[in-house]
């Protein structure tokens, strides 16, 4: 005992009464910072127990083990091996602290318990093999190996005792099971005695208490016998103590007792009260008796030090009356204890599995240098590829070169569309300077009675605003609509949704020559009576739209930074003009982007740069065949996939390589997928989707690579937008392509223009069943030339699910012509393994495009035919289906 230590009188009284006080907790700092020694000195502590749940909380719930985790991860150990090293070190350190108790007790106390894996609860040989392994590796005489008291565990208990291993038999609920355990202990010791071996082997039998009350009280509530609540746990434990006395103080044990064999002490486990209406020390003061152990969680130990009060041997009381009353009330104690044993094994298996997954995640983070802000589960065989890219990025100074706007990072010097496409890196400062003006403009529009804003744009001009619109909903400004369809029904639906006299049209085109956008503009300009005050333009300086806007008397022209590509423009005027008109706090978006900028500027360590690591990871996984980046997005920002689809597909799908973004595909079971996926889960920290979380976890367990990022609702979009842009730029470097050009997008435009000039060709339809012949790494891209609607979205989700169930192939969906400015680049420039299903629905009525000589329906059909023709010229399979009647119902008929 330490000099000056003040021994707690209440715990000392328990010890004097024959109760050995043990702690049901272990943690590195508890040992290294002197707390365990203090408990020995002041609280009469005489033992420590551990289990998977305890180690899970200790290892995953603290930073005590971070240094060891990193060191062990570097030694090419797997997660179970790392856990064993960590746990064995803790057990050894604790055993060394308690060695003085063991010496003082002559080897009869001062034990530390270490449990075999819960998954071995029904595996006799596996249990015994691990018990022997742990006994040898811990190499401390005051170790106890915990073995479950299951039917399969019984032979292992006897053999371990016979081998001279101290055993803590755990998970005992039923008195009859306890009696069987005592018999196995006695048999093992009798064998040792018969062979002249030492009797210095110790065992405890852990009898669980509070869980019995939890289960019985629940049943009593239903039976209307609440007067008996809180009695079953103590009664059941006292019944076990009655049997202990019969066995170890009677004739059955006499021969061993005379030979100096120690008794197998009952250990009261699960002694923390689960119901707050019970006293904190109920299972301490109610179970006092000689030759017993009470293992308490820290809270119960502290409560006992302050409150414990008992009179005599309270465990040595006849429980018959209470047990009989419970039986009369309809409580079948045998069924209760069978249930608890089954659940008890599960309750230890689950935290152990969580522990191993947590250790694996920490190991993976250490090996791949994954930042703390990202969680992931990557199969061991995929890790070296990520590690290679991490090391290469440091050697080639990728971060520094990106921020220096070094175009040679992606292609030889002078390559078009790189050096003049990096303005997105610093656009937040520029737009924060412009924020006052943008907000004043929005206020001016509202003051002039403008209540609606309609964004006319395609691709990078429309997808960011559409995500902002859906995510923020009614943000207090003008009601925002986004039109990026050439379907006449969609054009008319937008027109009917607004009051033209109170509407501002945002004509948004980087090039100023986008045929769809200019067609929309001409239609609504005519419908507005040629009043240019209802129009603004967002475009690059010097584009044809600048002069067009001036000639038509537009209210304002916003000239954007020309050094930003369309798909990287969401945080520029292209995204923020519609956002500010809708009442969105654009400063919050920009400040969020600046937070991401700061993180992505970190060059000294990959672990500190989440954007860098994500880009390296998805790029590396794509090179290893995991090139279908499937997005799972929670909550209000679940439309994020619309924007990130274009960012990834148009940036990486070229030269036969790329990453296929998959958005909006319903999540399935692990067996529904091939081995070409990586799942990127954007988890909403403020309102996580538990169904998403469970399904992503199931995919992780099945070996699918998963990467989890966190977001905090719509207000966090600025940070996420920039973070994704940086990651995709890095992924382009990994893949060895230029992420800022879109060489194949022009093909479909040229084909459309050719068809508009030469007339509509006849194209063979193909057979829809060809889509069901696809298999990974092929993907099935469904494209829909029709007016968007929730009903169509739902029908398409069913079609995608059915195709995936039949083929395991990845599915994507995009409305035409929107997808031509998004995934269309990947379709033609990426890996040539797509199967295309084009669904075409003719509009109910056409709408003429002023000055064009044709209507929107004609333009839509030309775009559909032009894309199908171009895809077939690339040697790809295209199935065309004309939908008749209601389009959603027609899609369901395909199913």
ABEGO torsion letter per residue (X at the ends): XBBGBBBBAAAAAAAAAGBBBBBBBBBAAAAAAGAAAAAAAAAGBABBBBBAAAAAAAAAABAAAAAAAAAAAAAGBBAAAAAAAAAAAAAAAAAAAAAAAAAAAGGABGBBBBBBBAAAAABAAAAAAAAAAAAAAAGBAABBBBBBABAAAAAAAAAAAAAGBBBBBBGBABAAAAAAAAAAAAAAAAAAAAAGBBABBBBBBBBBAAAAAAAAAAAAAAAGBAAABGAAAAAAAAAAAAAAAAAAABAAAAAAAAAGBBBBBBBBBGABBABAABBAAAAAAAABBBGBBBBBBAAAAAAAAAABBBBEBAABBBAAAAAAAAAAAGBBAAAAAAAAAAAAAAAAAAAAAAAAAAAAAAAAAAAAGBBAABBBBBBAAAAAAAAAAAAAAAAAGAAAAAAAGBAAAABBBGBBGAAAAAAAAAAAAAAAAAAAAAAAAAAAAAAAGBABBBBBBBEAAAAAAAAAAAAAEBAGBBBBBBBABABAAAAAAAAAABBAAABBBBBBBAAGABAAAAAAAAAAAAAAGGBAAABBBBBBBGBAAAAAAAAAGBABBBBBBAABBAAAAAABAAAAAAAAAAGBBAAAAAAAAAAAAAAAABAABAAABAAAAAAAAAAAAAAAGBABBBBBBBEAAAAAAAAAAAAAAAAABBGGBEBBBBBGBBBBBAAABBAABBBBBBBBAABBBAAAAAAAAAAAAAGBBBBBBBBBEAAAAAAAAAAAAAAAAAAAAAAGBBAABBAAAAAAAAAAAAAAAAEBBBBBAEBAAAAAABBOABBBBBBBBBBBBAAAAAAAAAAAAAAAAAAGBBBBBBBOAAAAABAAAAAAABBBABBBBBBBBBBABBBBBBGAGBBAAAAAAAAAAAAAAAAAAAGBBBBBBBBBEBAAAAAAAAX
